[in-house]
């Protein structure tokens, strides 16, 4: 099933393929915008700029307060950010704005319900209105760059779903057929369950 999936088509054979795609995006931007060629960034400079904002993305997610972001939001936002800049140039869209767009969109996809006003409250007051307009105005651009592949398959998430089902089934004391309380405690500890 994986060999014919859309996810497989999004994978790269090697690091060289990714670098080639970045070079192609950079060259396409330069071809579309002739003129001030001395001010254009090289693909390596674009990558360094994006790496700086990848670290900023993680820092922003870690300091996010009330409530703190899920770890799945971190991962999904980082994945969106990297995929966005495989399709678009950093000279076209400033990475700081795209970083915030990716985090907000990842919150939506990962079902971390938060309003845009609460989301931008973490920013300086002078940037809040401008950032809100950018996020709401460019969500469809992000969807287009991601080629409408919003959900990321993570093995850990699927395993946690299975564990959640087992927890729900065996939460009741009368469901246990274990010989002693010691056996029950060992079983609960192995699944990180608390006796209900």
Helices and strands as residue ranges (DSSP letters): G 2-4, H 6-9, H 15-32, G 37-39, H 43-63, H 71-87, H 95-109, H 116-120, H 125-145, H 155-169, G 173-175, H 181-190
